[in-house]
């Protein structure tokens, strides 16, 4: 078998496996953030979570497919490992950046939701709060 073809097969198997693993991790843990942001609306949290996972798959698998082509032919075992290390390293970096981007966006949305919840006054406008004790 041609070593370039072997490099492609190994690259695709590992890259797709890593993409699926990261997507599942983001999906299961991101759902908690989405549920909190969406004030406990579980159906909406599940729907948004599913849409985010689909987008994650499309972007990452598209990148994996575009990055498949190798400029240099693989002639020996050393070249095989070098080609795989570069390709898989770039895929891991892209997955890491996508993961951090997802976490950042989810955290921003969560913080905005927490700020919106805190903007309500502690009592109704016609309510009354007693004076605070002296020295407190």
Backbone as CSV, one residue per row, in Angstrom:
resi,resn,N_x,N_y,N_z,CA_x,CA_y,CA_z,C_x,C_y,C_z
1,UNK,0.850,-1.178,0.000,0.000,0.000,0.000,0.892,1.238,0.000
2,UNK,0.477,2.241,-0.719,1.194,3.508,-0.775,1.142,4.176,0.606
3,UNK,2.270,4.674,1.078,2.320,5.289,2.411,1.497,6.576,2.477
4,UNK,1.346,7.264,1.367,0.508,8.470,1.368,-0.950,8.104,1.644
5,UNK,-1.403,7.019,1.048,-2.783,6.569,1.285,-2.941,6.133,2.735
6,UNK,-1.962,5.444,3.274,-2.006,5.047,4.685,-2.057,6.277,5.588
7,UNK,-1.270,7.297,5.251,-1.289,8.547,6.033,-2.672,9.186,5.986
8,UNK,-3.305,9.184,4.815,-4.652,9.745,4.693,-5.650,8.984,5.558
9,UNK,-5.578,7.667,5.512,-6.530,6.848,6.274,-6.352,7.073,7.776
10,UNK,-5.121,7.025,8.239,-4.857,7.228,9.674,-5.277,8.634,10.094
11,UNK,-4.952,9.623,9.267,-5.329,11.014,9.549,-6.840,11.160,9.669
12,UNK,-7.575,10.587,8.725,-9.030,10.708,8.760,-9.636,9.996,9.971
13,UNK,-9.162,8.805,10.266,-9.712,8.052,11.398,-9.477,8.804,12.708
14,UNK,-8.260,9.277,12.922,-7.953,9.972,14.176,-8.665,11.323,14.237
15,UNK,-8.646,12.080,13.152,-9.275,13.403,13.141,-10.780,13.328,13.355
16,UNK,-11.423,12.396,12.682,-12.867,12.265,12.847,-13.194,11.769,14.257
17,UNK,-12.407,10.838,14.768,-12.613,10.375,16.146,-12.462,11.497,17.163
18,UNK,-11.433,12.312,17.003,-11.233,13.447,17.917,-12.368,14.457,17.808
19,UNK,-12.817,14.724,16.594,-13.912,15.673,16.393,-15.185,15.188,17.069
20,UNK,-15.495,13.912,16.929,-16.695,13.348,17.561,-16.568,13.413,19.084
21,UNK,-15.391,13.079,19.611,-15.195,13.101,21.063,-15.352,14.519,21.619
22,UNK,-14.729,15.506,20.970,-14.836,16.890,21.450,-16.275,17.376,21.336
23,UNK,-16.950,17.054,20.245,-18.342,17.489,20.075,-19.241,16.900,21.155
24,UNK,-19.055,15.631,21.469,-19.873,15.009,22.528,-19.588,15.632,23.892
25,UNK,-18.328,15.921,24.144,-17.964,16.564,25.414,-18.592,17.942,25.512
26,UNK,-18.480,18.723,24.441,-19.095,20.053,24.435,-20.607,19.957,24.574
27,UNK,-21.201,18.996,23.913,-22.652,18.857,23.956,-23.147,18.526,25.361
28,UNK,-22.520,17.561,26.003,-23.010,17.149,27.323,-22.763,18.215,28.385
29,UNK,-21.626,18.885,28.317,-21.331,19.895,29.335,-21.883,21.268,28.969
30,UNK,-21.995,21.571,27.692,-22.541,22.853,27.274,-24.025,22.972,27.530
31,UNK,-24.710,21.855,27.574,-26.150,21.858,27.834,-26.468,22.460,29.202
32,UNK,-25.607,22.225,30.170,-25.812,22.777,31.514,-25.774,24.302,31.471
33,UNK,-24.792,24.853,30.747,-24.706,26.307,30.598,-25.932,26.848,29.881
34,UNK,-26.322,26.190,28.799,-27.467,26.670,28.034,-28.740,26.630,28.857
35,UNK,-28.919,25.597,29.644,-30.099,25.506,30.496,-30.132,26.660,31.497
36,UNK,-28.975,26.992,32.045,-28.892,28.106,32.987,-29.176,29.428,32.292
37,UNK,-28.612,29.622,31.123,-28.804,30.865,30.373,-30.257,31.032,29.957
38,UNK,-30.879,29.942,29.574,-32.253,29.997,29.079,-33.271,29.814,30.196
39,UNK,-32.867,30.086,31.412,-33.750,30.092,32.588,-34.486,28.767,32.778
40,UNK,-33.775,27.660,32.548,-34.344,26.342,32.804,-35.235,25.796,31.710
41,UNK,-35.315,26.463,30.562,-36.121,25.961,29.446,-35.355,24.820,28.780
42,UNK,-35.640,23.591,29.214,-34.885,22.411,28.775,-35.031,22.135,27.288
43,UNK,-36.241,22.307,26.752,-36.444,22.038,25.325,-35.631,23.003,24.473
44,UNK,-35.660,24.265,24.823,-34.894,25.253,24.066,-33.397,25.015,24.228
45,UNK,-32.964,24.657,25.429,-31.546,24.359,25.662,-31.097,23.176,24.810
46,UNK,-31.920,22.143,24.721,-31.583,20.985,23.893,-31.505,21.363,22.415
47,UNK,-32.446,22.186,21.957,-32.461,22.589,20.550,-31.227,23.430,20.203
48,UNK,-30.912,24.411,21.039,-29.743,25.258,20.794,-28.472,24.417,20.871
49,UNK,-28.401,23.527,21.822,-27.244,22.655,21.972,-27.046,21.802,20.723
50,UNK,-28.124,21.252,20.206,-28.039,20.430,19.000,-27.556,21.256,17.803
51,UNK,-28.070,22.462,17.669,-27.634,23.334,16.567,-26.153,23.681,16.685
52,UNK,-25.689,23.939,17.897,-24.268,24.231,18.094,-23.397,23.027,17.746
53,UNK,-23.843,21.836,18.099,-23.074,20.619,17.792,-23.013,20.395,16.282
54,UNK,-24.133,20.602,15.589,-24.140,20.439,14.133,-23.170,21.424,13.490
55,UNK,-23.202,22.672,13.935,-22.259,23.669,13.408,-20.816,23.293,13.692
56,UNK,-20.564,22.765,14.883,-19.210,22.337,15.249,-18.736,21.228,14.326
57,UNK,-19.605,20.248,14.077,-19.255,19.154,13.160,-18.972,19.690,11.755
58,UNK,-19.828,20.553,11.262,-19.652,21.064,9.904,-18.328,21.804,9.747
59,UNK,-18.015,22.669,10.697,-16.776,23.444,10.602,-15.561,22.532,10.718
60,UNK,-15.537,21.677,11.707,-14.348,20.851,11.935,-14.171,19.755,10.885
61,UNK,-15.241,19.087,10.521,-15.095,18.057,9.494,-14.779,18.676,8.135
62,UNK,-15.300,19.869,7.879,-14.931,20.585,6.660,-13.450,20.921,6.648
63,UNK,-12.935,21.361,7.786,-11.506,21.651,7.866,-10.677,20.385,7.676
64,UNK,-11.085,19.298,8.323,-10.355,18.031,8.192,-10.309,17.605,6.723
65,UNK,-11.428,17.734,6.025,-11.469,17.345,4.609,-10.585,18.257,3.757
66,UNK,-10.632,19.551,4.003,-9.813,20.482,3.222,-8.325,20.309,3.489
67,UNK,-7.984,19.903,4.694,-6.585,19.779,5.086,-6.023,18.392,4.767
68,UNK,-6.793,17.549,4.117,-6.365,16.188,3.812,-5.201,16.153,2.834
69,UNK,-5.243,16.982,1.825,-4.220,16.939,0.780,-2.851,17.268,1.356
70,UNK,-1.886,16.492,0.940,-0.513,16.698,1.394,0.328,17.201,0.230
71,UNK,1.160,18.197,0.479,1.999,18.767,-0.572,3.152,17.838,-0.932
72,UNK,3.704,17.165,0.056,4.853,16.290,-0.177,4.431,14.834,-0.144
73,UNK,4.960,14.026,-1.044,4.651,12.595,-0.996,5.319,11.933,0.210
74,UNK,4.690,10.905,0.731,5.244,10.163,1.860,6.009,8.975,1.292
75,UNK,7.330,8.968,1.503,8.182,7.946,0.910,8.597,6.842,1.871
76,UNK,8.638,7.160,3.176,9.102,6.165,4.140,8.317,6.311,5.442
77,UNK,8.622,5.438,6.380,7.896,5.445,7.655,8.113,6.746,8.410
78,UNK,9.322,7.263,8.361,9.604,8.534,9.032,8.744,9.650,8.443
79,UNK,8.646,9.696,7.126,7.807,10.696,6.472,6.347,10.539,6.841
80,UNK,5.917,9.289,7.013,4.541,9.026,7.424,4.260,9.650,8.787
81,UNK,5.141,9.415,9.737,4.947,9.967,11.083,5.052,11.487,11.086
82,UNK,5.950,12.029,10.304,6.089,13.486,10.247,4.843,14.134,9.644
83,UNK,4.345,13.550,8.561,3.138,14.096,7.934,1.948,14.012,8.880
84,UNK,1.808,12.866,9.550,0.695,12.709,10.495,0.814,13.653,11.681
85,UNK,2.029,13.852,12.176,2.182,14.726,13.342,1.805,16.158,12.998
86,UNK,2.189,16.616,11.826,1.840,17.984,11.427,0.335,18.107,11.226
87,UNK,-0.230,17.184,10.472,-1.664,17.263,10.191,-2.505,17.125,11.459
88,UNK,-2.187,16.147,12.289,-2.965,15.953,13.520,-2.727,17.091,14.509
89,UNK,-1.528,17.614,14.533,-1.257,18.758,15.410,-2.093,19.969,15.042
90,UNK,-2.206,20.234,13.745,-3.032,21.363,13.301,-4.501,21.096,13.616
91,UNK,-4.961,19.875,13.387,-6.356,19.544,13.706,-6.619,19.707,15.203
92,UNK,-5.691,19.268,16.038,-5.858,19.433,17.488,-5.905,20.905,17.879
93,UNK,-5.062,21.713,17.267,-5.092,23.150,17.555,-6.419,23.769,17.126
94,UNK,-6.915,23.399,15.965,-8.200,23.926,15.502,-9.325,23.477,16.429
95,UNK,-9.318,22.208,16.835,-10.333,21.727,17.779,-10.238,22.474,19.106
96,UNK,-9.021,22.721,19.568,-8.837,23.463,20.816,-9.357,24.883,20.716
97,UNK,-9.069,25.542,19.601,-9.561,26.909,19.406,-11.082,26.918,19.330
98,UNK,-11.655,25.959,18.615,-13.117,25.872,18.542,-13.720,25.610,19.923
99,UNK,-13.097,24.746,20.690,-13.573,24.447,22.038,-13.522,25.702,22.912
100,UNK,-12.383,26.389,22.901,-12.270,27.605,23.709,-13.254,28.672,23.237
101,UNK,-13.463,28.749,21.934,-14.450,29.696,21.408,-15.850,29.376,21.896
102,UNK,-16.215,28.109,21.882,-17.532,27.709,22.386,-17.686,28.020,23.874
103,UNK,-16.675,27.695,24.648,-16.730,27.967,26.086,-16.825,29.463,26.345
104,UNK,-16.069,30.249,25.595,-16.093,31.706,25.757,-17.493,32.255,25.455
105,UNK,-18.065,31.844,24.334,-19.389,32.340,23.954,-20.441,31.908,24.965
106,UNK,-20.410,30.651,25.377,-21.386,30.180,26.369,-21.244,30.943,27.681
107,UNK,-20.020,31.218,28.097,-19.808,31.959,29.336,-20.301,33.397,29.208
108,UNK,-20.077,34.027,28.052,-20.567,35.392,27.835,-22.093,35.431,27.901
109,UNK,-22.725,34.458,27.252,-24.183,34.396,27.264,-24.682,34.169,28.687
110,UNK,-24.011,33.293,29.418,-24.407,32.998,30.798,-24.264,34.229,31.682
111,UNK,-23.164,34.940,31.549,-22.957,36.151,32.361,-23.997,37.224,32.047
112,UNK,-24.325,37.364,30.765,-25.335,38.353,30.394,-26.675,37.975,31.011
113,UNK,-26.995,36.679,31.010,-28.236,36.227,31.628,-28.252,36.483,33.122
114,UNK,-27.113,36.287,33.783,-27.042,36.555,35.223,-27.207,38.045,35.510
115,UNK,-26.611,38.893,34.679,-26.765,40.338,34.864,-28.208,40.776,34.654
116,UNK,-28.876,40.193,33.674,-30.277,40.537,33.435,-31.152,40.140,34.615
117,UNK,-30.841,39.022,35.246,-31.621,38.586,36.411,-31.404,39.503,37.602
118,UNK,-30.226,40.100,37.712,-29.909,40.954,38.859,-30.433,42.366,38.707
119,UNK,-30.989,42.727,37.570,-31.450,44.089,37.347,-32.832,44.348,37.916
120,UNK,-33.463,43.365,38.472,-34.767,43.565,39.073,-34.586,44.089,40.497
121,UNK,-35.442,45.019,40.927,-35.328,45.516,42.296,-35.646,44.404,43.295
122,UNK,-35.110,44.511,44.512,-35.330,43.456,45.503,-36.777,43.337,45.970
123,UNK,-37.540,44.410,45.857,-38.961,44.379,46.226,-39.757,45.063,45.133
124,UNK,-41.086,44.828,45.130,-41.943,45.505,44.162,-41.917,47.004,44.386
125,UNK,-42.314,47.736,43.358,-42.270,49.198,43.458,-43.207,49.730,44.536
126,UNK,-44.233,48.991,44.886,-45.135,49.437,45.954,-44.788,48.785,47.290
127,UNK,-43.701,48.036,47.311,-43.279,47.353,48.534,-42.514,48.287,49.458
128,UNK,-42.221,47.803,50.632,-41.524,48.615,51.617,-40.461,47.764,52.281
129,UNK,-39.300,48.331,52.461,-38.253,47.644,53.228,-37.978,48.483,54.454
130,UNK,-37.774,47.794,55.516,-37.529,48.487,56.781,-36.141,49.085,56.839
131,UNK,-35.933,50.024,57.747,-34.598,50.617,57.886,-33.604,49.584,58.386
132,UNK,-32.359,49.773,57.999,-31.327,48.846,58.465,-30.933,49.240,59.886
133,UNK,-30.607,48.270,60.714,-30.194,48.575,62.091,-28.911,49.412,62.085
134,UNK,-28.766,50.237,63.063,-27.594,51.102,63.180,-26.331,50.242,63.372
135,UNK,-25.259,50.643,62.737,-23.993,49.960,62.912,-23.804,48.760,62.004
136,UNK,-24.731,48.509,61.133,-24.601,47.345,60.241,-24.095,47.769,58.900
